[in-house]
């Protein structure tokens, strides 16, 4: 399968080969509960909606670098992530969302104008337009062309990189045709949808298909919740609307999977449930203001679920609590399993950041957690997420191991106490307490889970540990309790996490 990425928008001079297109996908159509027949024609719907769909052209000044002139293919994959929420992304090396770049190498130090084309749609007759952030990112000039050929300059009102959404404003002497955002939460797999956009600069192109899947995580960021569709989406469709058959927008075409860069029937759209709060925040504040509760979370795998005595994996596991943050004040603890927030179920880890982010700042929200096998209901006052880099520092690997008098072997790990020499050698903080991992059996489950020398075990099951002997005793206790795996709380560098290892 081809990788997912956000590709550069269509430029009118030459096509870039072998790109993964960030052209956006069709949203899912809203459907009533009863079955609906395949529409005989979408002509009337297309004619009614097309005037509200626009072509967006941008101009950007790019200065060539040595790397630009030496490399013909600038679409190598790159990574981004937010460790605070466990996110990780995959995209272009120049920009994870496909920032426009020259089609031909630019001579070093020589400025050059670069033009790109994308799509958008009017959501208010006063001239409010939605598109993808990667369509307009870095642009010196933005122009919007309407179905009747009219072109108006646009100003950027605000953008949100995390969801790849941008809001534009044009000034028109007359009210503009517009479309309404629908409710993507009502979508079902199999619903019919229609997309209108500007693929390859061709202008108002209509394609149709069905919703292929919901709630897709394509590793684009921490708030992934994409609609998947088989409607034809190509370069230049980015930022265009995905319509339900009732004429409402239920998604914004954003990305596709393709080994060639062209549509192969696997596209992704940002759902309207994600778009609506971003639009409201940008119109009110000029930016997206997200809720925050001050916890670090991770996914619950099947082996972690087994170590917690759960019949199936679900929820978001709290791996760390920010001192003085809303979560700590509410009584949240490391090891709590969050299963609900503000009336919404938390079925998996990635649900929680999205739900919290969309919660009103300052609201007293309910949070349901499973702690030591018992359900607890707490109340947390939602804070404001500061949009800063929260990545933990990468752990430095020592060049060689210091001499050790005695090691304890358990679970494929060689363990030692944290002595002053060890603390200095592995550059551990003065406040770090626990049991140090000195070596890892390369063919053990511990190695498969990414445990490395220098990691520190803080807790085994429900027991805090400070010596290798305590680790062994805690593992034996888990075995006697009938557990098939044991849950370790560890520090990897400065990042806390849970790891479940088999004990049989």
One Martini backbone bead per residue (centre of mass of N, CA, C, O) as a GRO file, in nm:
protein
  504
    1UNK     BB    1   0.097   0.034   0.020
    2UNK     BB    2   0.067   0.349   0.011
    3UNK     BB    3   0.146   0.637   0.135
    4UNK     BB    4   0.066   0.900   0.339
    5UNK     BB    5   0.011   1.232   0.203
    6UNK     BB    6   0.083   1.575   0.140
    7UNK     BB    7   0.048   1.740  -0.147
    8UNK     BB    8   0.111   1.925  -0.389
    9UNK     BB    9  -0.016   2.141  -0.577
   10UNK     BB   10  -0.134   2.223  -0.868
   11UNK     BB   11   0.063   2.301  -1.153
   12UNK     BB   12   0.036   2.427  -1.482
   13UNK     BB   13   0.308   2.298  -1.612
   14UNK     BB   14   0.387   2.032  -1.428
   15UNK     BB   15   0.402   1.711  -1.336
   16UNK     BB   16   0.436   1.515  -1.050
   17UNK     BB   17   0.580   1.227  -0.983
   18UNK     BB   18   0.523   1.002  -0.736
   19UNK     BB   19   0.283   1.111  -0.555
   20UNK     BB   20   0.122   1.190  -0.257
   21UNK     BB   21  -0.190   1.310  -0.229
   22UNK     BB   22  -0.318   1.632  -0.105
   23UNK     BB   23  -0.639   1.644  -0.221
   24UNK     BB   24  -0.847   1.519  -0.083
   25UNK     BB   25  -1.162   1.416   0.026
   26UNK     BB   26  -1.455   1.280   0.046
   27UNK     BB   27  -1.723   1.307   0.203
   28UNK     BB   28  -1.989   1.222   0.390
   29UNK     BB   29  -2.308   1.136   0.365
   30UNK     BB   30  -2.613   1.216   0.465
   31UNK     BB   31  -2.838   0.984   0.626
   32UNK     BB   32  -3.098   0.822   0.679
   33UNK     BB   33  -3.206   0.537   0.830
   34UNK     BB   34  -3.303   0.466   0.573
   35UNK     BB   35  -3.287   0.340   0.282
   36UNK     BB   36  -3.113   0.428  -0.025
   37UNK     BB   37  -3.106   0.505  -0.339
   38UNK     BB   38  -2.957   0.535  -0.622
   39UNK     BB   39  -2.884   0.795  -0.795
   40UNK     BB   40  -2.957   0.894  -1.118
   41UNK     BB   41  -2.876   1.205  -1.047
   42UNK     BB   42  -2.646   1.506  -0.990
   43UNK     BB   43  -2.718   1.765  -1.151
   44UNK     BB   44  -2.886   1.947  -0.960
   45UNK     BB   45  -2.686   1.950  -0.726
   46UNK     BB   46  -2.445   2.062  -0.883
   47UNK     BB   47  -2.578   2.329  -0.981
   48UNK     BB   48  -2.637   2.439  -0.688
   49UNK     BB   49  -2.326   2.415  -0.563
   50UNK     BB   50  -2.097   2.528  -0.753
   51UNK     BB   51  -2.101   2.847  -0.686
   52UNK     BB   52  -1.952   2.779  -0.390
   53UNK     BB   53  -1.710   2.684  -0.555
   54UNK     BB   54  -1.351   2.729  -0.553
   55UNK     BB   55  -1.062   2.872  -0.677
   56UNK     BB   56  -0.714   2.853  -0.565
   57UNK     BB   57  -0.455   3.097  -0.585
   58UNK     BB   58  -0.096   3.111  -0.550
   59UNK     BB   59   0.184   3.317  -0.435
   60UNK     BB   60   0.541   3.246  -0.413
   61UNK     BB   61   0.852   3.309  -0.263
   62UNK     BB   62   1.151   3.139  -0.371
   63UNK     BB   63   1.463   3.031  -0.246
   64UNK     BB   64   1.730   2.887  -0.341
   65UNK     BB   65   1.911   2.589  -0.278
   66UNK     BB   66   2.134   2.345  -0.281
   67UNK     BB   67   1.925   2.122  -0.240
   68UNK     BB   68   1.741   2.200  -0.473
   69UNK     BB   69   1.961   2.162  -0.704
   70UNK     BB   70   2.039   1.854  -0.625
   71UNK     BB   71   1.722   1.789  -0.603
   72UNK     BB   72   1.446   1.667  -0.776
   73UNK     BB   73   1.315   1.519  -0.520
   74UNK     BB   74   1.090   1.672  -0.265
   75UNK     BB   75   0.904   1.393  -0.162
   76UNK     BB   76   1.008   1.307   0.100
   77UNK     BB   77   0.969   1.168   0.389
   78UNK     BB   78   0.838   1.271   0.706
   79UNK     BB   79   0.825   1.389   1.053
   80UNK     BB   80   0.563   1.423   1.306
   81UNK     BB   81   0.486   1.533   1.653
   82UNK     BB   82   0.297   1.486   1.973
   83UNK     BB   83   0.384   1.366   2.273
   84UNK     BB   84   0.145   1.457   2.451
   85UNK     BB   85  -0.060   1.269   2.242
   86UNK     BB   86   0.088   1.047   2.055
   87UNK     BB   87   0.182   1.167   1.792
   88UNK     BB   88   0.215   1.099   1.427
   89UNK     BB   89   0.377   1.176   1.114
   90UNK     BB   90   0.337   1.200   0.746
   91UNK     BB   91   0.545   1.362   0.492
   92UNK     BB   92   0.697   1.612   0.376
   93UNK     BB   93   1.006   1.755   0.399
   94UNK     BB   94   0.923   2.051   0.343
   95UNK     BB   95   0.614   1.965   0.421
   96UNK     BB   96   0.358   1.785   0.568
   97UNK     BB   97   0.133   1.966   0.375
   98UNK     BB   98   0.250   2.069   0.097
   99UNK     BB   99   0.428   2.293   0.015
  100UNK     BB  100   0.495   2.494  -0.220
  101UNK     BB  101   0.706   2.425  -0.505
  102UNK     BB  102   0.917   2.399  -0.734
  103UNK     BB  103   0.944   2.207  -1.023
  104UNK     BB  104   1.218   2.331  -1.049
  105UNK     BB  105   1.517   2.398  -0.987
  106UNK     BB  106   1.670   2.641  -0.788
  107UNK     BB  107   1.889   2.860  -0.786
  108UNK     BB  108   2.105   2.963  -0.576
  109UNK     BB  109   1.967   3.262  -0.435
  110UNK     BB  110   1.708   3.261  -0.631
  111UNK     BB  111   1.431   3.411  -0.682
  112UNK     BB  112   1.088   3.265  -0.704
  113UNK     BB  113   0.787   3.221  -0.855
  114UNK     BB  114   0.508   3.040  -0.712
  115UNK     BB  115   0.241   2.836  -0.827
  116UNK     BB  116  -0.089   2.746  -0.695
  117UNK     BB  117  -0.360   2.500  -0.674
  118UNK     BB  118  -0.700   2.493  -0.546
  119UNK     BB  119  -0.960   2.463  -0.305
  120UNK     BB  120  -1.303   2.577  -0.214
  121UNK     BB  121  -1.561   2.726   0.019
  122UNK     BB  122  -1.857   2.885   0.082
  123UNK     BB  123  -2.012   2.977   0.423
  124UNK     BB  124  -2.065   3.291   0.352
  125UNK     BB  125  -2.203   3.570   0.192
  126UNK     BB  126  -1.961   3.770   0.295
  127UNK     BB  127  -1.680   3.575   0.228
  128UNK     BB  128  -1.643   3.295   0.358
  129UNK     BB  129  -1.357   3.066   0.338
  130UNK     BB  130  -1.266   2.729   0.282
  131UNK     BB  131  -0.953   2.547   0.346
  132UNK     BB  132  -0.644   2.445   0.321
  133UNK     BB  133  -0.347   2.522   0.459
  134UNK     BB  134  -0.158   2.396   0.230
  135UNK     BB  135  -0.263   2.587   0.001
  136UNK     BB  136  -0.162   2.881   0.161
  137UNK     BB  137   0.111   2.828   0.259
  138UNK     BB  138   0.335   3.097   0.219
  139UNK     BB  139   0.170   3.312   0.088
  140UNK     BB  140   0.162   3.631  -0.077
  141UNK     BB  141  -0.089   3.540  -0.262
  142UNK     BB  142  -0.459   3.542  -0.286
  143UNK     BB  143  -0.689   3.384  -0.513
  144UNK     BB  144  -1.042   3.392  -0.615
  145UNK     BB  145  -1.238   3.170  -0.817
  146UNK     BB  146  -1.534   3.161  -0.976
  147UNK     BB  147  -1.769   3.011  -1.176
  148UNK     BB  148  -1.802   3.300  -1.346
  149UNK     BB  149  -1.478   3.418  -1.332
  150UNK     BB  150  -1.443   3.560  -1.081
  151UNK     BB  151  -1.183   3.763  -0.922
  152UNK     BB  152  -1.054   3.761  -0.580
  153UNK     BB  153  -0.910   3.879  -0.318
  154UNK     BB  154  -0.747   3.734  -0.029
  155UNK     BB  155  -0.773   3.690   0.322
  156UNK     BB  156  -0.630   3.588   0.619
  157UNK     BB  157  -0.791   3.501   0.922
  158UNK     BB  158  -0.702   3.189   0.962
  159UNK     BB  159  -0.523   2.901   1.116
  160UNK     BB  160  -0.478   2.526   1.134
  161UNK     BB  161  -0.234   2.295   1.136
  162UNK     BB  162  -0.352   2.039   1.287
  163UNK     BB  163  -0.614   2.036   1.064
  164UNK     BB  164  -0.574   2.188   0.790
  165UNK     BB  165  -0.708   2.488   0.834
  166UNK     BB  166  -0.860   2.763   0.645
  167UNK     BB  167  -0.950   3.119   0.657
  168UNK     BB  168  -1.121   3.328   0.434
  169UNK     BB  169  -1.150   3.671   0.276
  170UNK     BB  170  -1.391   3.838   0.079
  171UNK     BB  171  -1.487   4.116  -0.128
  172UNK     BB  172  -1.833   4.183  -0.199
  173UNK     BB  173  -2.103   4.354  -0.346
  174UNK     BB  174  -2.234   4.071  -0.328
  175UNK     BB  175  -2.383   3.806  -0.242
  176UNK     BB  176  -2.289   3.480  -0.187
  177UNK     BB  177  -2.265   3.174  -0.260
  178UNK     BB  178  -2.355   2.899  -0.034
  179UNK     BB  179  -2.269   2.661   0.220
  180UNK     BB  180  -2.338   2.403   0.450
  181UNK     BB  181  -2.279   2.255   0.742
  182UNK     BB  182  -2.287   1.941   0.854
  183UNK     BB  183  -2.336   1.605   1.000
  184UNK     BB  184  -2.087   1.366   1.031
  185UNK     BB  185  -2.205   1.181   1.266
  186UNK     BB  186  -2.433   1.049   1.054
  187UNK     BB  187  -2.253   0.875   0.916
  188UNK     BB  188  -2.219   0.602   0.678
  189UNK     BB  189  -2.126   0.329   0.552
  190UNK     BB  190  -2.231   0.384   0.203
  191UNK     BB  191  -2.266   0.663   0.158
  192UNK     BB  192  -2.335   0.920  -0.045
  193UNK     BB  193  -2.104   1.127  -0.242
  194UNK     BB  194  -1.981   1.466  -0.329
  195UNK     BB  195  -1.742   1.632  -0.543
  196UNK     BB  196  -1.586   1.962  -0.566
  197UNK     BB  197  -1.322   2.090  -0.793
  198UNK     BB  198  -0.948   2.151  -0.891
  199UNK     BB  199  -0.816   1.946  -1.085
  200UNK     BB  200  -0.535   2.037  -1.249
  201UNK     BB  201  -0.687   2.322  -1.311
  202UNK     BB  202  -0.990   2.262  -1.442
  203UNK     BB  203  -1.207   2.291  -1.250
  204UNK     BB  204  -1.534   2.226  -1.207
  205UNK     BB  205  -1.532   1.912  -1.062
  206UNK     BB  206  -1.728   1.611  -1.063
  207UNK     BB  207  -1.763   1.366  -0.801
  208UNK     BB  208  -1.839   1.019  -0.697
  209UNK     BB  209  -1.947   0.821  -0.403
  210UNK     BB  210  -1.847   0.662  -0.107
  211UNK     BB  211  -1.833   0.559   0.211
  212UNK     BB  212  -1.571   0.351   0.324
  213UNK     BB  213  -1.491   0.508   0.598
  214UNK     BB  214  -1.429   0.573   0.948
  215UNK     BB  215  -1.205   0.708   1.162
  216UNK     BB  216  -0.933   0.776   1.036
  217UNK     BB  217  -0.579   0.699   1.080
  218UNK     BB  218  -0.297   0.873   0.901
  219UNK     BB  219  -0.071   1.028   1.062
  220UNK     BB  220  -0.108   1.363   1.059
  221UNK     BB  221  -0.203   1.371   1.372
  222UNK     BB  222  -0.385   1.419   1.677
  223UNK     BB  223  -0.683   1.466   1.500
  224UNK     BB  224  -0.760   1.208   1.370
  225UNK     BB  225  -1.090   1.171   1.164
  226UNK     BB  226  -1.139   1.037   0.887
  227UNK     BB  227  -1.277   1.025   0.577
  228UNK     BB  228  -1.351   0.761   0.358
  229UNK     BB  229  -1.317   0.745  -0.010
  230UNK     BB  230  -1.391   0.666  -0.371
  231UNK     BB  231  -1.371   0.927  -0.474
  232UNK     BB  232  -1.237   1.133  -0.702
  233UNK     BB  233  -0.902   1.240  -0.613
  234UNK     BB  234  -0.682   1.518  -0.671
  235UNK     BB  235  -0.477   1.741  -0.762
  236UNK     BB  236  -0.651   2.038  -0.634
  237UNK     BB  237  -0.881   1.931  -0.426
  238UNK     BB  238  -0.783   2.077  -0.204
  239UNK     BB  239  -1.040   2.219   0.007
  240UNK     BB  240  -1.276   2.078  -0.085
  241UNK     BB  241  -1.595   1.956  -0.100
  242UNK     BB  242  -1.807   1.724   0.080
  243UNK     BB  243  -2.112   1.585  -0.008
  244UNK     BB  244  -2.424   1.541   0.055
  245UNK     BB  245  -2.744   1.477  -0.075
  246UNK     BB  246  -2.851   1.749   0.085
  247UNK     BB  247  -2.599   1.972   0.035
  248UNK     BB  248  -2.404   1.920   0.260
  249UNK     BB  249  -2.113   1.961   0.439
  250UNK     BB  250  -1.898   1.669   0.553
  251UNK     BB  251  -1.622   1.769   0.404
  252UNK     BB  252  -1.258   1.798   0.348
  253UNK     BB  253  -1.043   1.767   0.111
  254UNK     BB  254  -0.695   1.631   0.181
  255UNK     BB  255  -0.631   1.312   0.105
  256UNK     BB  256  -0.424   1.044  -0.036
  257UNK     BB  257  -0.371   0.721  -0.165
  258UNK     BB  258  -0.062   0.676  -0.364
  259UNK     BB  259   0.189   0.556  -0.586
  260UNK     BB  260   0.147   0.805  -0.822
  261UNK     BB  261  -0.058   1.067  -0.733
  262UNK     BB  262  -0.321   0.936  -0.806
  263UNK     BB  263  -0.623   0.812  -0.822
  264UNK     BB  264  -0.737   0.491  -0.631
  265UNK     BB  265  -0.990   0.523  -0.416
  266UNK     BB  266  -0.821   0.672  -0.163
  267UNK     BB  267  -0.972   0.897   0.050
  268UNK     BB  268  -0.959   1.209   0.253
  269UNK     BB  269  -1.166   1.371   0.506
  270UNK     BB  270  -1.256   1.635   0.685
  271UNK     BB  271  -1.479   1.666   0.913
  272UNK     BB  272  -1.729   1.880   1.016
  273UNK     BB  273  -1.678   1.832   1.325
  274UNK     BB  274  -1.391   1.971   1.294
  275UNK     BB  275  -1.446   2.239   1.139
  276UNK     BB  276  -1.652   2.405   1.308
  277UNK     BB  277  -1.475   2.490   1.560
  278UNK     BB  278  -1.251   2.626   1.396
  279UNK     BB  279  -1.421   2.840   1.261
  280UNK     BB  280  -1.534   2.974   1.518
  281UNK     BB  281  -1.258   3.052   1.646
  282UNK     BB  282  -1.144   3.223   1.413
  283UNK     BB  283  -1.379   3.431   1.399
  284UNK     BB  284  -1.335   3.519   1.706
  285UNK     BB  285  -0.987   3.497   1.745
  286UNK     BB  286  -0.791   3.401   1.488
  287UNK     BB  287  -0.791   3.116   1.636
  288UNK     BB  288  -0.714   2.812   1.789
  289UNK     BB  289  -0.876   2.701   2.093
  290UNK     BB  290  -0.770   2.463   2.322
  291UNK     BB  291  -0.811   2.215   2.520
  292UNK     BB  292  -0.682   2.124   2.864
  293UNK     BB  293  -0.552   1.871   3.125
  294UNK     BB  294  -0.256   1.759   3.176
  295UNK     BB  295  -0.185   1.489   2.996
  296UNK     BB  296  -0.032   1.175   2.934
  297UNK     BB  297  -0.083   0.950   2.664
  298UNK     BB  298  -0.189   0.609   2.568
  299UNK     BB  299  -0.227   0.321   2.433
  300UNK     BB  300  -0.434   0.024   2.439
  301UNK     BB  301  -0.332  -0.276   2.438
  302UNK     BB  302  -0.380  -0.608   2.471
  303UNK     BB  303  -0.152  -0.645   2.690
  304UNK     BB  304  -0.239  -0.412   2.871
  305UNK     BB  305  -0.523  -0.514   2.922
  306UNK     BB  306  -0.436  -0.778   3.057
  307UNK     BB  307  -0.275  -0.635   3.294
  308UNK     BB  308  -0.564  -0.491   3.385
  309UNK     BB  309  -0.809  -0.702   3.343
  310UNK     BB  310  -0.913  -0.683   3.051
  311UNK     BB  311  -1.107  -0.803   2.785
  312UNK     BB  312  -1.048  -0.520   2.635
  313UNK     BB  313  -0.940  -0.271   2.440
  314UNK     BB  314  -0.958   0.059   2.598
  315UNK     BB  315  -0.900   0.377   2.593
  316UNK     BB  316  -0.692   0.603   2.799
  317UNK     BB  317  -0.366   0.612   2.913
  318UNK     BB  318  -0.208   0.743   3.189
  319UNK     BB  319   0.146   0.838   3.195
  320UNK     BB  320   0.095   1.149   3.282
  321UNK     BB  321   0.110   1.439   3.510
  322UNK     BB  322   0.081   1.769   3.534
  323UNK     BB  323   0.202   1.986   3.738
  324UNK     BB  324  -0.072   2.192   3.824
  325UNK     BB  325  -0.282   2.084   3.655
  326UNK     BB  326  -0.604   1.999   3.594
  327UNK     BB  327  -0.569   1.693   3.649
  328UNK     BB  328  -0.441   1.708   3.930
  329UNK     BB  329  -0.672   1.879   4.061
  330UNK     BB  330  -0.889   1.639   3.993
  331UNK     BB  331  -0.722   1.349   4.060
  332UNK     BB  332  -0.538   1.246   3.860
  333UNK     BB  333  -0.359   0.942   3.760
  334UNK     BB  334  -0.125   0.737   3.708
  335UNK     BB  335  -0.301   0.467   3.538
  336UNK     BB  336  -0.540   0.579   3.435
  337UNK     BB  337  -0.852   0.498   3.268
  338UNK     BB  338  -1.000   0.655   3.007
  339UNK     BB  339  -1.370   0.632   2.913
  340UNK     BB  340  -1.465   0.943   2.970
  341UNK     BB  341  -1.583   1.277   2.830
  342UNK     BB  342  -1.830   1.489   2.857
  343UNK     BB  343  -2.026   1.236   2.756
  344UNK     BB  344  -1.793   1.090   2.604
  345UNK     BB  345  -1.657   0.834   2.459
  346UNK     BB  346  -1.344   0.645   2.516
  347UNK     BB  347  -1.220   0.405   2.300
  348UNK     BB  348  -0.951   0.566   2.232
  349UNK     BB  349  -0.683   0.759   2.252
  350UNK     BB  350  -0.759   0.969   2.009
  351UNK     BB  351  -1.024   1.080   2.136
  352UNK     BB  352  -0.933   1.269   2.371
  353UNK     BB  353  -0.789   1.514   2.232
  354UNK     BB  354  -1.037   1.595   2.063
  355UNK     BB  355  -1.246   1.641   2.289
  356UNK     BB  356  -1.084   1.841   2.459
  357UNK     BB  357  -1.026   2.054   2.236
  358UNK     BB  358  -1.356   2.105   2.194
  359UNK     BB  359  -1.367   2.215   2.472
  360UNK     BB  360  -1.449   2.450   2.676
  361UNK     BB  361  -1.291   2.689   2.824
  362UNK     BB  362  -1.362   2.641   3.177
  363UNK     BB  363  -1.497   2.383   3.192
  364UNK     BB  364  -1.686   2.150   3.379
  365UNK     BB  365  -1.575   1.827   3.340
  366UNK     BB  366  -1.633   1.505   3.294
  367UNK     BB  367  -1.450   1.206   3.424
  368UNK     BB  368  -1.384   0.871   3.334
  369UNK     BB  369  -1.233   0.615   3.541
  370UNK     BB  370  -1.000   0.345   3.575
  371UNK     BB  371  -0.914   0.224   3.913
  372UNK     BB  372  -0.826  -0.064   4.023
  373UNK     BB  373  -1.115  -0.171   3.885
  374UNK     BB  374  -1.252   0.116   3.936
  375UNK     BB  375  -1.497   0.350   3.910
  376UNK     BB  376  -1.439   0.702   3.840
  377UNK     BB  377  -1.574   1.034   3.912
  378UNK     BB  378  -1.471   1.337   3.771
  379UNK     BB  379  -1.363   1.691   3.783
  380UNK     BB  380  -1.263   1.916   3.516
  381UNK     BB  381  -1.087   2.207   3.436
  382UNK     BB  382  -1.052   2.350   3.143
  383UNK     BB  383  -0.786   2.443   2.966
  384UNK     BB  384  -0.520   2.599   2.786
  385UNK     BB  385  -0.356   2.529   2.495
  386UNK     BB  386  -0.033   2.558   2.431
  387UNK     BB  387   0.136   2.621   2.119
  388UNK     BB  388   0.384   2.407   2.182
  389UNK     BB  389   0.673   2.237   2.218
  390UNK     BB  390   0.639   1.890   2.370
  391UNK     BB  391   0.896   1.755   2.325
  392UNK     BB  392   1.105   1.534   2.416
  393UNK     BB  393   1.407   1.458   2.491
  394UNK     BB  394   1.656   1.294   2.368
  395UNK     BB  395   1.820   1.021   2.442
  396UNK     BB  396   2.136   0.964   2.547
  397UNK     BB  397   2.387   0.752   2.444
  398UNK     BB  398   2.615   0.573   2.570
  399UNK     BB  399   2.924   0.442   2.486
  400UNK     BB  400   2.951   0.288   2.771
  401UNK     BB  401   2.970   0.058   3.021
  402UNK     BB  402   2.985   0.025   3.338
  403UNK     BB  403   3.085  -0.131   3.599
  404UNK     BB  404   2.927  -0.435   3.738
  405UNK     BB  405   2.867  -0.644   4.002
  406UNK     BB  406   2.535  -0.668   3.975
  407UNK     BB  407   2.272  -0.858   3.816
  408UNK     BB  408   1.925  -0.867   3.718
  409UNK     BB  409   1.712  -1.116   3.580
  410UNK     BB  410   1.416  -1.003   3.389
  411UNK     BB  411   1.222  -1.004   3.113
  412UNK     BB  412   1.500  -0.956   2.941
  413UNK     BB  413   1.649  -0.804   3.185
  414UNK     BB  414   1.908  -0.592   3.305
  415UNK     BB  415   1.935  -0.504   3.646
  416UNK     BB  416   1.982  -0.196   3.837
  417UNK     BB  417   2.071   0.031   4.038
  418UNK     BB  418   2.059   0.377   4.120
  419UNK     BB  419   2.350   0.517   4.102
  420UNK     BB  420   2.560   0.773   4.078
  421UNK     BB  421   2.710   0.655   3.832
  422UNK     BB  422   2.457   0.589   3.665
  423UNK     BB  423   2.336   0.869   3.661
  424UNK     BB  424   2.575   0.997   3.508
  425UNK     BB  425   2.601   0.804   3.263
  426UNK     BB  426   2.268   0.835   3.185
  427UNK     BB  427   2.158   1.117   3.251
  428UNK     BB  428   2.001   1.146   3.519
  429UNK     BB  429   1.795   1.278   3.717
  430UNK     BB  430   1.778   1.359   4.053
  431UNK     BB  431   1.454   1.259   4.063
  432UNK     BB  432   1.522   0.976   3.972
  433UNK     BB  433   1.337   0.673   4.040
  434UNK     BB  434   1.453   0.324   4.040
  435UNK     BB  435   1.517   0.090   3.774
  436UNK     BB  436   1.781  -0.007   3.578
  437UNK     BB  437   1.851  -0.053   3.241
  438UNK     BB  438   2.132  -0.217   3.102
  439UNK     BB  439   1.997  -0.465   2.946
  440UNK     BB  440   1.880  -0.631   2.632
  441UNK     BB  441   1.724  -0.879   2.493
  442UNK     BB  442   1.702  -0.902   2.146
  443UNK     BB  443   1.470  -1.161   2.168
  444UNK     BB  444   1.268  -1.003   2.330
  445UNK     BB  445   0.984  -0.839   2.424
  446UNK     BB  446   1.132  -0.586   2.522
  447UNK     BB  447   1.261  -0.519   2.249
  448UNK     BB  448   0.992  -0.499   2.088
  449UNK     BB  449   0.897  -0.248   2.290
  450UNK     BB  450   1.166  -0.050   2.315
  451UNK     BB  451   1.361  -0.127   2.523
  452UNK     BB  452   1.640   0.043   2.686
  453UNK     BB  453   1.920   0.145   2.779
  454UNK     BB  454   1.834   0.376   3.053
  455UNK     BB  455   1.589   0.283   3.145
  456UNK     BB  456   1.317   0.329   3.390
  457UNK     BB  457   1.173   0.158   3.653
  458UNK     BB  458   0.894   0.249   3.863
  459UNK     BB  459   0.663   0.029   3.796
  460UNK     BB  460   0.486  -0.277   3.908
  461UNK     BB  461   0.193  -0.254   3.857
  462UNK     BB  462   0.113  -0.140   4.194
  463UNK     BB  463   0.436  -0.118   4.233
  464UNK     BB  464   0.688   0.039   4.363
  465UNK     BB  465   1.037   0.076   4.254
  466UNK     BB  466   1.413   0.054   4.360
  467UNK     BB  467   1.476  -0.254   4.311
  468UNK     BB  468   1.534  -0.551   4.164
  469UNK     BB  469   1.392  -0.721   4.384
  470UNK     BB  470   1.115  -0.575   4.355
  471UNK     BB  471   1.062  -0.660   4.068
  472UNK     BB  472   1.055  -0.965   4.109
  473UNK     BB  473   0.828  -0.966   4.323
  474UNK     BB  474   0.611  -0.830   4.140
  475UNK     BB  475   0.612  -1.043   3.916
  476UNK     BB  476   0.533  -1.284   4.096
  477UNK     BB  477   0.260  -1.163   4.184
  478UNK     BB  478   0.135  -1.160   3.901
  479UNK     BB  479   0.150  -1.461   3.853
  480UNK     BB  480  -0.023  -1.549   4.104
  481UNK     BB  481  -0.275  -1.372   3.985
  482UNK     BB  482  -0.286  -1.470   3.663
  483UNK     BB  483  -0.111  -1.314   3.482
  484UNK     BB  484   0.013  -1.277   3.146
  485UNK     BB  485   0.091  -0.977   3.226
  486UNK     BB  486   0.306  -0.692   3.285
  487UNK     BB  487   0.304  -0.359   3.417
  488UNK     BB  488   0.514  -0.096   3.312
  489UNK     BB  489   0.664   0.189   3.447
  490UNK     BB  490   0.843   0.436   3.251
  491UNK     BB  491   1.158   0.587   3.155
  492UNK     BB  492   1.227   0.766   2.845
  493UNK     BB  493   1.405   0.975   2.946
  494UNK     BB  494   1.132   1.213   2.996
  495UNK     BB  495   0.929   0.978   2.911
  496UNK     BB  496   0.642   0.842   2.998
  497UNK     BB  497   0.545   0.486   3.019
  498UNK     BB  498   0.378   0.191   2.909
  499UNK     BB  499   0.459  -0.166   2.958
  500UNK     BB  500   0.384  -0.488   2.833
  501UNK     BB  501   0.480  -0.811   2.971
  502UNK     BB  502   0.535  -1.127   2.957
  503UNK     BB  503   0.527  -1.406   3.219
  504UNK     BB  504   0.504  -1.695   3.031
   0.00000   0.00000   0.00000
